[in-house]
Amino acid sequence: MNDTPRHPDGEPWQWAEPVWRHIVGRARAGRSLRPPSWPDGARCAVAVSFDADHETIPLRDCDESPMRISQGQYGARQGVPRIRALLQRHAVPASFFYPAVAALLHPGEVRGIAEDGHEIGIHSWIHERNTVLSAAAERDLTLRAADVLARLAQRNPVGLRTASWDFSVNTLTIIRDLGLLYDSSLMADDDPYELLDDGTPSGIVELPPEWIRDDAIYFNFARFSALRPYTPPSAVEEIFRAEFDGAWEEGGMFLLTMHPHIIGHRSRLPLLDRLIGHMKQRGGCWFATHEQVARWCRDHA
């Protein structure tokens, strides 16, 4: 018998206590998984990631504009080659999260990144918004995406990042059914933690991102909007550096999310180059994929 409280009619202030407790507890932060030490005595774990959305955002929005689609293609045509060269120069591993449609449009890119030793993770089918999908639709799209990435990368993905970090009430169940090691969509901490599923430890490692450690919020440009936000690369570098310095001081994790079609421009990628140089100069950094961080935390916390 399912005794889960049903969502009642009425306003939130009219909900019974079991209802709001159930809503808050669906995918809640459990025990901290920050380990007492990082590999080889490192002081800080650095997890660099790229969401390779490419053309999928306009496709998701039924936007057939060649201009909008070309902006996504820039990520594959210029952004990814520059990023791969930078990572190779610094000998830094990274995690690349792909919508399956982006991977199918650029299969050679996915294979090449995997051959470089980087991780390929799940990032939706076509950058869909999970919270507007039925449970069946979200499950079908996630499983299909996992199959596509496994075939192209020649290795089963072990982690998921929901598109736009749009984690639905059904996402955790799908993650558990897939047997994934980790998720990287929720934001309850700076450091890794275990996800609770309705109060029960799930065994799933959460590697929390944050909007302030994401390039998109600073550089996105809305063509037909009255608001046209743009932050100079120097200011973004200052924010990212401050976030890293805080993680280093606390002995925690610094997780950075970027997008090839955004960070990959000539004026922006140098900030990542300088940031990595700053990390290496401080010393004591363990550069690792999300999978490596999740496994270490699971096994050593």
C-alpha positions in Angstrom: 0.0 0.0 0.0 1.3 3.4 -1.0 0.9 5.8 2.0 2.5 8.7 0.2 0.4 11.8 0.9 -1.4 13.0 -2.2 -0.9 16.6 -3.4 -4.0 18.4 -2.1 -6.1 21.0 -3.6 -5.7 24.5 -2.2 -2.8 26.8 -1.6 0.6 25.8 -0.1 -0.2 27.4 3.2 -3.2 25.0 3.4 -1.1 21.8 3.0 -1.0 19.4 5.8 2.5 18.8 7.3 3.0 15.4 5.8 2.5 16.8 2.4 5.2 19.5 2.5 7.6 17.1 4.4 7.2 14.6 1.6 7.8 17.2 -1.1 11.0 18.4 0.7 12.2 14.9 1.3 12.0 13.5 -2.3 15.7 14.0 -3.1 17.2 15.5 -0.1 20.9 15.9 1.0 21.9 13.1 3.3 25.3 12.5 4.9 28.3 14.5 3.6 30.6 12.5 1.4 33.5 14.9 1.6 36.4 12.5 2.4 38.9 13.1 5.2 41.6 13.3 2.4 41.9 13.4 -1.3 44.2 11.2 -3.4 47.9 11.6 -2.8 47.3 14.0 0.0 45.8 16.7 -2.2 44.1 19.6 -0.5 41.3 20.2 -3.1 39.4 18.2 -5.7 38.9 20.0 -9.0 36.1 18.7 -11.3 36.0 20.5 -14.6 32.9 19.8 -16.8 31.4 20.8 -20.1 27.8 20.5 -21.1 28.1 20.0 -24.9 24.6 21.1 -25.8 25.5 22.3 -29.3 22.4 22.6 -31.5 19.9 21.0 -29.0 18.6 24.0 -27.2 16.9 25.6 -30.3 15.8 22.2 -31.4 14.2 21.6 -28.0 12.4 24.9 -28.4 11.1 24.1 -31.9 13.3 26.9 -33.1 14.4 26.2 -36.7 16.3 29.5 -37.0 19.6 28.8 -38.8 21.2 31.6 -36.8 20.3 30.0 -33.5 21.4 26.6 -34.6 24.7 28.0 -35.9 25.5 29.3 -32.5 25.3 25.7 -31.2 27.3 24.4 -34.1 30.1 26.9 -33.0 30.5 24.8 -29.9 31.4 21.7 -31.9 33.3 23.5 -34.7 35.5 25.8 -32.6 34.8 25.4 -28.9 35.5 21.7 -28.5 38.8 21.7 -30.4 40.1 24.6 -28.4 38.9 23.0 -25.1 40.5 19.6 -26.0 43.8 21.3 -26.8 43.7 23.3 -23.6 43.0 20.2 -21.5 45.7 18.3 -23.2 48.2 21.1 -22.6 47.4 21.1 -18.9 47.0 17.3 -18.6 43.6 17.9 -17.0 40.8 15.3 -17.3 37.3 16.6 -17.6 33.7 15.3 -17.8 31.6 16.1 -20.9 27.8 15.8 -20.6 26.0 15.3 -23.9 22.4 15.4 -25.0 22.0 12.3 -27.2 21.0 14.4 -30.2 24.1 16.5 -29.9 26.1 13.3 -29.7 24.4 11.8 -32.8 25.1 15.1 -34.7 28.8 14.9 -33.7 29.7 11.2 -33.2 33.3 11.6 -34.1 33.6 14.3 -31.4 32.3 12.1 -28.7 34.6 9.2 -29.7 37.6 11.6 -29.8 36.8 13.0 -26.4 36.4 9.5 -24.9 39.7 8.5 -26.5 41.4 11.5 -24.9 40.5 9.9 -21.5 37.7 12.2 -20.6 34.3 11.1 -19.2 31.1 11.1 -21.2 28.0 11.6 -19.1 24.2 11.7 -19.7 22.6 15.1 -20.3 19.1 14.4 -21.7 17.9 13.4 -25.2 17.4 16.8 -26.8 17.9 19.1 -23.7 14.3 18.6 -22.7 12.8 20.0 -19.5 12.1 17.0 -17.3 9.6 18.8 -15.1 7.1 19.1 -17.9 7.4 15.4 -18.9 5.5 12.4 -17.7 7.5 9.8 -15.7 7.3 7.4 -18.7 8.6 9.9 -21.2 11.5 11.0 -19.0 12.5 7.4 -18.4 12.3 6.5 -22.1 14.4 9.5 -23.1 17.0 9.0 -20.4 17.4 5.3 -21.3 17.7 6.0 -25.0 20.2 8.7 -24.3 22.3 6.3 -22.2 22.3 3.7 -25.0 23.5 6.3 -27.5 26.4 7.5 -25.4 27.4 4.0 -24.5 27.6 3.0 -28.1 29.6 6.1 -29.2 31.9 6.3 -26.2 32.3 2.5 -26.0 31.6 2.6 -22.3 28.5 2.8 -20.2 27.9 6.3 -18.7 27.9 6.2 -14.9 26.6 9.8 -14.2 23.8 12.1 -15.1 23.3 15.8 -15.3 19.8 16.9 -16.1 19.4 19.5 -18.8 19.2 22.9 -17.2 19.5 21.1 -13.9 15.8 20.4 -14.3 15.5 17.5 -11.8 12.0 16.2 -11.7 10.1 14.3 -9.0 10.8 11.1 -11.1 14.5 11.7 -11.8 16.0 10.0 -8.8 14.0 6.8 -9.4 15.3 6.7 -13.0 18.9 7.2 -11.7 18.5 4.3 -9.3 16.9 2.1 -11.9 19.8 2.8 -14.3 22.3 1.9 -11.5 24.2 5.1 -12.0 27.0 6.1 -9.6 26.2 9.8 -9.3 24.1 12.8 -10.2 25.2 16.3 -10.8 22.1 18.4 -10.8 21.2 19.4 -7.2 22.6 22.2 -5.1 22.3 21.5 -1.4 26.0 21.7 -0.6 29.4 22.8 -1.9 30.8 19.3 -1.5 29.6 15.8 -2.4 26.8 14.2 -0.4 24.6 11.2 -0.5 21.1 11.6 -1.9 18.2 10.5 0.4 15.2 9.1 -1.4 12.2 9.9 0.9 14.5 9.8 3.9 16.2 6.6 2.9 19.9 6.6 1.8 20.0 5.9 -1.9 23.7 5.1 -2.4 23.8 7.8 -5.1 26.6 10.4 -4.9 25.5 13.9 -5.6 28.2 16.2 -7.0 26.5 19.6 -6.6 26.9 22.3 -9.3 25.8 25.9 -8.8 24.7 28.6 -11.1 27.6 30.9 -9.9 30.1 28.3 -11.1 28.4 28.1 -14.6 29.6 30.2 -17.6 26.1 30.5 -19.1 24.6 32.9 -16.6 27.3 35.4 -17.2 27.7 35.3 -21.0 24.2 34.4 -22.4 22.8 37.1 -24.7 19.0 37.3 -25.4 18.7 38.9 -28.8 15.1 40.1 -28.5 15.0 40.8 -24.8 15.1 44.2 -23.2 17.7 42.7 -20.8 20.9 41.8 -22.4 23.2 40.5 -19.7 26.9 40.2 -20.4 29.7 40.0 -17.9 33.3 40.6 -18.9 35.6 37.5 -18.9 37.8 39.2 -16.3 34.9 39.4 -13.9 33.9 35.8 -14.5 37.4 34.7 -13.9 37.4 36.7 -10.6 34.2 34.9 -9.4 35.5 31.4 -10.5 38.8 32.1 -8.8 37.1 33.1 -5.6 35.0 30.0 -5.6 38.1 27.8 -6.1 40.1 29.6 -3.4 37.2 29.0 -1.0 37.2 25.3 -1.8 41.0 25.1 -1.5 40.9 26.8 1.9 38.2 24.4 3.2 39.8 21.3 1.6 36.7 20.6 -0.4 35.6 20.2 -4.0 35.6 22.8 -6.8 33.1 21.9 -9.5 33.0 24.1 -12.6 30.4 23.8 -15.4 31.0 25.3 -18.9 29.5 25.0 -22.4 31.7 24.8 -25.5 29.5 27.2 -27.5 29.8 29.8 -24.6 33.3 29.4 -23.1 34.9 28.4 -26.4 35.2 31.9 -27.8 38.6 33.5 -28.2 38.0 36.1 -25.5 36.7 33.7 -23.0 38.7 30.4 -23.0 41.9 32.2 -21.9 40.1 32.7 -18.5 40.0 29.0 -18.0 43.6 28.7 -19.0 44.6 31.3 -16.4 42.3 29.7 -13.8 44.0 26.3 -14.2 47.3 28.0 -14.0 46.3 29.6 -10.7 45.1 26.2 -9.3 48.4 24.6 -10.2 50.3 27.5 -8.7 48.5 27.1 -5.4 49.3 23.4 -5.5 47.7 20.4 -3.8 44.9 20.1 -6.4 43.6 16.7 -7.6 42.2 17.2 -11.1 39.7 14.5 -11.7 36.6 13.5 -13.7 33.2 13.5 -12.0 33.3 9.8 -12.0 36.7 9.7 -10.2 35.5 12.1 -7.6 32.3 10.2 -7.0 34.0 6.9 -6.6 36.6 8.3 -4.2 33.9 9.9 -2.1 31.8 6.8 -2.1 34.7 4.6 -1.0 36.5 7.0 1.4 33.9 9.3 3.1 
